[in-house]
Amino acid sequence: MRIAVLRERRPGERRVALLPEQLPRLLQAGLDVSVEPEAGAEVGVPDEAYRAAGAYVGDDVLEGADIVLSVQPINLATARALGEDTVTISFLPTVQEMPLVRRFRDRRITAFSMDLVPRTSRAQTMDALSSMAMISGYRAAIVAAERLPRFFPLFMTAAGTVRPATVLVLGAGVAGLQAIATARRLGAVVEAYDVRKSSAEEVASLGAKFVEIDLPPLEGEGGYAREMTEERSVRQRELLMPYVANADVLITTAAVPGRPAPLLVTPEMIGRMRPGSVVVDLVADVGGNVAGSVPGQELSVNGVLIWGGLNVPSQMPVPASQLYGQNVANLLLLMVRNGQLHLDFDDEVLAGCCVTHAGDVKHRLTQDLLGEVG
Ligand SMILES: NC(=O)c1ccc[n+]([C@@H]2O[C@H](COP(=O)([O-])OP(=O)(O)OC[C@H]3O[C@@H](n4cnc5c(N)ncnc54)[C@H](O)[C@@H]3O)[C@@H](O)[C@H]2O)c1
């Protein structure tokens, strides 16, 4: 069975779906691996390293490929070049990728989406969303520390004491917790808020202070948050206002599955921050938590720097490729028995992340959306 690893084509994407270090497990499972030339260029991995690990490197990787691996969804032209029953594995946010989903369905391609891997303990080793969120959270703290015109830690010097920075993190899921841990390691005083009650303990365990405000928690299904009502949004913003005003750094990571990111920070709140403060909106590219944040841009609003995230994991392509490659290899090995493709849809992990198979759209939400728009 042939696995093809593609060179990423979307602008700004620097990750690669598989690194040479992940090849031995796949070869041992009886798979052949082909890699497109220059696939690892952005992570400093030359074609020679893939060859040395046992891969074929060539422009014809799609010919006879059984499984195609990429980070971003493949493009429509590539989908046209694939044979029936070929399997693709990549991130595939179906809401944004409806034309591709239709092409997969019509060409009887089997598509698995790394966005849809169930968040269960068994699927943890395949959970690329968590891997990428961890990287984004780290990067958020580093971006803020680099741009803030002051220290993160307390300094006591002969010339006097310099106070530490105060970092406020809104949304303490996987990314938020890593932002907290990184800011703490750099010595900042960290406060955090999340609508999920269970996050309070996790925040405290990292040495940060959980911000208690007088609002009920919003625990949803599967350990995720629920969407806020407009009334609660307004109240939450009012109650968080003094914490935002007091922060030197504000990092926002709040998301609700299947919905645009909630607006947590208004222009008025930004206006209350001190000049020189830094705001990092990690979810700027999925709706944004901060009014006025622009994905991929840094703006100054009355002296406050607002940094909008855009494909943040790709800004740290080496660990992102390493972790993504592990996640993908683990999922791939679930589909292989004795060197042959064996798709067991009784397996909740495979069933959960399958978007199209044998001419049908398998994913419920995508089916509904296709009914609406297609
Ligand atoms: N394998 C697993 O079991 C697994 C894997 C990953 C995550 N999880 C759990 O899923 C949960 C969240 O994961 P995630 O980081 O992917 O979430 P996410 O990216 O969907 O959201 C980030 C955070 O934003 C918070 N949030 C949403 N609306 C908010 C608001 N209005 N104000 C403040 N915060 C808000 C959420 O509660 C969440 O903690 C956690 O409980 C995590 O432990 C479980």
The ligand as an SDF file (V2000), in Angstrom:
LIG
                    3D

 44 48  0  0  0  0  0  0  0  0999 V2000
   -8.9360   13.8290   24.6290 N   0  0  0  0  0  0  0  0  0  0  0  0
   -9.6350   14.5550   25.4720 C   0  0  0  0  0  0  0  0  0  0  0  0
  -10.3250   14.0530   26.3080 O   0  0  0  0  0  0  0  0  0  0  0  0
   -9.5810   16.0500   25.3470 C   0  0  0  0  0  0  0  0  0  0  0  0
   -8.7430   16.5860   24.4010 C   0  0  0  0  0  0  0  0  0  0  0  0
   -8.6930   17.9750   24.2780 C   0  0  0  0  0  0  0  0  0  0  0  0
   -9.4860   18.7700   25.0770 C   0  0  0  0  0  0  0  0  0  0  0  0
  -10.2860   18.2030   26.0040 N   0  0  0  0  0  0  0  0  0  0  0  0
  -11.1090   19.0420   26.8730 C   0  0  0  0  0  0  0  0  0  0  0  0
  -11.9370   19.8990   26.0870 O   0  0  0  0  0  0  0  0  0  0  0  0
  -12.0700   21.1470   26.7490 C   0  0  0  0  0  0  0  0  0  0  0  0
  -11.7020   22.3550   25.9010 C   0  0  0  0  0  0  0  0  0  0  0  0
  -10.8060   22.0250   24.9010 O   0  0  0  0  0  0  0  0  0  0  0  0
  -10.2600   23.0570   23.8390 P   0  0  0  0  0  0  0  0  0  0  0  0
   -9.0860   23.7510   24.3840 O   0  0  0  0  0  0  0  0  0  0  0  0
  -10.0950   22.3460   22.5460 O   0  0  0  0  0  0  0  0  0  0  0  0
  -11.4520   24.1070   23.7190 O   0  0  0  0  0  0  0  0  0  0  0  0
  -11.7800   25.1860   22.6380 P   0  0  0  0  0  0  0  0  0  0  0  0
  -10.6080   25.4810   21.7630 O   0  0  0  0  0  0  0  0  0  0  0  0
  -13.0790   24.8070   22.0050 O   0  0  0  0  0  0  0  0  0  0  0  0
  -12.0420   26.4940   23.5490 O   0  0  0  0  0  0  0  0  0  0  0  0
  -11.0180   27.0990   24.3040 C   0  0  0  0  0  0  0  0  0  0  0  0
  -11.5400   27.4810   25.6760 C   0  0  0  0  0  0  0  0  0  0  0  0
  -12.4170   28.6160   25.5540 O   0  0  0  0  0  0  0  0  0  0  0  0
  -13.3690   28.5120   26.5940 C   0  0  0  0  0  0  0  0  0  0  0  0
  -14.4980   29.4320   26.3430 N   0  0  0  0  0  0  0  0  0  0  0  0
  -15.5070   29.3060   25.4550 C   0  0  0  0  0  0  0  0  0  0  0  0
  -16.3360   30.3640   25.5310 N   0  0  0  0  0  0  0  0  0  0  0  0
  -15.8340   31.1910   26.4760 C   0  0  0  0  0  0  0  0  0  0  0  0
  -16.2190   32.4380   27.0000 C   0  0  0  0  0  0  0  0  0  0  0  0
  -17.3120   33.0470   26.5820 N   0  0  0  0  0  0  0  0  0  0  0  0
  -15.4670   33.0050   27.9770 N   0  0  0  0  0  0  0  0  0  0  0  0
  -14.3530   32.3830   28.4360 C   0  0  0  0  0  0  0  0  0  0  0  0
  -13.9210   31.1940   27.9690 N   0  0  0  0  0  0  0  0  0  0  0  0
  -14.6520   30.5930   27.0040 C   0  0  0  0  0  0  0  0  0  0  0  0
  -13.7180   27.0460   26.5750 C   0  0  0  0  0  0  0  0  0  0  0  0
  -14.3490   26.6440   27.7680 O   0  0  0  0  0  0  0  0  0  0  0  0
  -12.3400   26.4070   26.3760 C   0  0  0  0  0  0  0  0  0  0  0  0
  -11.7340   26.0960   27.5970 O   0  0  0  0  0  0  0  0  0  0  0  0
  -11.2170   21.0200   27.9760 C   0  0  0  0  0  0  0  0  0  0  0  0
  -12.0680   20.5540   28.9890 O   0  0  0  0  0  0  0  0  0  0  0  0
  -10.2390   19.9690   27.6490 C   0  0  0  0  0  0  0  0  0  0  0  0
   -9.7110   19.3330   28.7940 O   0  0  0  0  0  0  0  0  0  0  0  0
  -10.3700   16.8480   26.1410 C   0  0  0  0  0  0  0  0  0  0  0  0
  1  2  1  0
  2  3  2  0
  2  4  1  0
  4  5  1  0
  4 44  2  0
  5  6  2  0
  6  7  1  0
  7  8  2  0
  8  9  1  0
  8 44  1  0
  9 10  1  0
  9 42  1  0
 10 11  1  0
 11 12  1  0
 11 40  1  0
 12 13  1  0
 13 14  1  0
 14 15  2  0
 14 16  1  0
 14 17  1  0
 17 18  1  0
 18 19  2  0
 18 20  1  0
 18 21  1  0
 21 22  1  0
 22 23  1  0
 23 24  1  0
 23 38  1  0
 24 25  1  0
 25 26  1  0
 25 36  1  0
 26 27  1  0
 26 35  1  0
 27 28  2  0
 28 29  1  0
 29 30  1  0
 29 35  2  0
 30 31  1  0
 30 32  2  0
 32 33  1  0
 33 34  2  0
 34 35  1  0
 36 37  1  0
 36 38  1  0
 38 39  1  0
 40 41  1  0
 40 42  1  0
 42 43  1  0
M  CHG  2   8   1  16  -1
M  END
$$$$
